[in-house]
Amino acid sequence: MGKKNFRGKGRRGGGGGRGSHANGGWRDYPAIAKEHENFQNYYDSLLQLPEEEKKEFWDALRRDLPNSFRFAGSKGHALSVKRHLQTRYIPEIVKIEHQDGRPVEPPQPVPWYPDELAWWMTTPKNVVRKFPPFAAFQKFLVSETSVGNISRQEVVSMIPPLLMDVRPGHVVLDMCAAPGSKAAQLLEMIHQGEEARVKKVLRTFAEEDGLVVGKETQDEIDVDLDADPSDAGRATGLLIANDSDYKRGHMLVHQLKRLSSPNLIVTNHDAVQFPSIKLPSEAGKNVYLKFDRILADVPCSGDGTLRKNVNLWKEWQPGSGLGLHLTQVRILVRALQMLKVGGRVVYSTCSMNPVENEAVVAAAIARCGGKENVEIVDCSNELPNLKRRPGMKSWKIIDKTSRVWNSWEDVEKFAKEENEGVVPGKVVQTMFPLPEGSDGFDLPLERCMRVYPHLQDTGGFFITVLEKKTDFKARPENESKSTVTLNQTKASGQADVVLDEESKPTAETEQTQKPAESDEAAAPGSKRSLDTSEAEELPAKKLKAGGESSEAATPVVQQTETNNKPKKNGPTEEPFKYLDPSHPVIQNIKEFYKLSTRFPDDRYMVRNEMGEPAKGIYYTTQRIRDILTENEGRGIKFVHGGVRMYMKQDAPSAEVCRWRIQAEGMPIVQGYVGEPRVVHLTSKETFHKLLIEMFPRIADDQWKNFNEIGERVRDIGMGCTVLRIEPEGDDPDFSESMALPLWKSIQSLNLMLPKEDRAAMLLRVYNDTSPLINIGLQKDQKNKANANGKVEETEATEGAAKENGEEKPAGDDNAAVEDLPTPEGME
Ligand SMILES: C[S@@+](CC[C@H](N)C(=O)[O-])C[C@H]1O[C@@H](n2cnc3c(N)ncnc32)[C@H](O)[C@@H]1O
């Protein structure tokens, strides 16, 4: 391929070097004026950057954000997808030139991300999307993103999970998780090493159980079985991904489902009142879940995202962050309460405003009893290549009228002397740095981390890692140490939401906690919402003690958030009902697939009130089973849990199990499926045929076209089988072992994979972008063209037609519709 210039409507030439050109020279549409006097003045005075750095800071904020992505999924798989970027796409990208002849900068690894699994390039997303020379690369990005192998994520957003130190077996909560890019990283960490561990364990009893597990891999040799040993190598960790917004919660489910993890639960709660999750009782005592790691990536004003959300240049308001401060503190306090001693909370925002950052950290630590109870972890040795600045120790507050306040004392004075006791909109004491000499003044806030746009060409971001040193009872919010009378705070909506009695639906207390904090068992369903977008709208209130209006009696009243609107709740979710292992369907599945008795059969679950298998059977970890079972009827809003493992299917005869293994459940169960239901494939060519052809025929000797698996697919019984792909040879594009569901019917075979998965594999393994061939449909069309109307062949299926978006053809009722299933997600 020769050199390629940009051609197209948006072409302007120039720009594009990392950090060197104001707009990259790509854009054609009217630019938003990237100016905001107040905003600039505030941050200039706040950050106190040296003059030359100040310019770099603002120049960076005005530039397009680099286009970044992360290779996701298990490490081995992620590395193999990364190899394609390096060997196939980068060599082509470097041939592309700007109009002025400068070469395009190819994607480069993000310097601080482990294993070079995160990459970025200066060419903006919209250019890659629109310009023909990038077409193949764009296809690769889209295809791998659609199947979950690539996560399009801003680089700063990748930092918090990396600082959480999540290990296999950990119990993790992501309190504000939607849309889920950080949750996906956390889930990957929980599963780290699982594939190799499971294989290592399977190998130990493979011979005894008559299982063929293939060659021993290097990963298997290297893996540490002790990292998560208790469940035959399977990951035992748990991620609860929560978001208070129901719709965003579903985006979260969509994003995380692609990882097919039985270790994931998605919930829909206000993080401030995240409910205590009950575990099976121990010695007659109630036990509640505590977390090893919690991510509090809280809602924020987002002024660090200016490069991505250019509208913020217009929309930024002085005091944008003020309305969120209290919610942020409450979320962080709740996180610290739910943490195990020794556990970590990572608090992060995409805001640069200390009122949402250091002030929140300081206020939360103060409520939790100070630095003896909660330590700010020194992370200076972590991610050494990440450039950052220390957290601030002093700052000013700007209110919504642009008035700048140096201290809470000034605010009180103004309120009392000039404003009839009313504090300027939403300003509260905890927003200010602690005065010298006060408790907590020596908190090492410099350990907080600030990422500025000009340091490494990113968005602005704030991260702090906190470690719980001991159990504590959090101080109620209204127990202020302020000299200001705050006894009206209940009336103004500042009641202690975590601890208050009315939010407890049951009389249960957490026996795992010290008695002092037993009231932490906050319950679901409390009436109080703290959705801050609503709180932003609240008018300033003026409250007077006892209704009187003398100056001396006028307390200073902090305006805070209240709740007057309903939460964005969704419909009631289907219940989660676990099946008894003796259920005839489970027995039938075990028998048909000759499942090893070592595979747990007490973790199968269905999603209907009857508790009977109807459409799908899901699988979860044992811990999730316990959680979903114990908390039934406690009002906890679980919106997702479990991996679909078996789907109901029309079967051609009574001997064929009507429950086929679903692709997403396959990695979990495949190693335990008995040889009678396994087909071993080793050749790249055979796999290509199965990927590109839907419903390829095996009847009339056509099984001979299937090379090494021909005889096997001719002889194996009908129904679902495990197709184990065990590449032979040293072709790096065809080197990954995998297991996929293959359906055998009388006349044909079909890989039970959604179309986008087939297309992604064709692209990845064969660099093939040709369309899929639906043999079933071709046959059907041939039949219809047959003027006699006699349908001689039965292969064309309703499912196949539907899969192509067609209605079942009229008159086809005569056709003996065969047993070909259409994979889920193909319709
Ligand atoms: C900064 S975003 C989180 C981004 C996410 N962690 C990620 O990496 O994709 C903040 C999220 O908090 C949610 N949210 C807002 N208020 C909340 C509350 N009180 N409790 C829980 N979630 C909340 C919002 O719906 C939003 O999805």
The ligand as an ORCA input file, in Angstrom:
! r2SCAN-3c Opt
* xyz 0 1
  C     -18.582      9.422     36.943
  S     -19.940      8.437     36.554
  C     -19.266      6.843     36.793
  C     -18.436      6.318     35.664
  C     -18.102      4.866     35.821
  N     -17.422      4.593     37.073
  C     -17.281      4.332     34.679
  O     -16.081      4.164     34.809
  O     -17.857      4.026     33.627
  C     -20.978      8.607     37.925
  C     -22.147      7.666     37.963
  O     -22.744      7.831     39.236
  C     -24.123      7.617     39.121
  N     -24.711      8.240     40.324
  C     -25.082      9.510     40.545
  N     -25.513      9.657     41.804
  C     -25.408      8.443     42.395
  C     -25.731      7.943     43.687
  N     -26.202      8.721     44.633
  N     -25.525      6.640     43.925
  C     -25.025      5.813     42.960
  N     -24.722      6.239     41.736
  C     -24.902      7.533     41.454
  C     -24.483      8.246     37.808
  O     -25.664      7.673     37.297
  C     -23.251      7.927     36.963
  O     -23.479      6.781     36.208
*
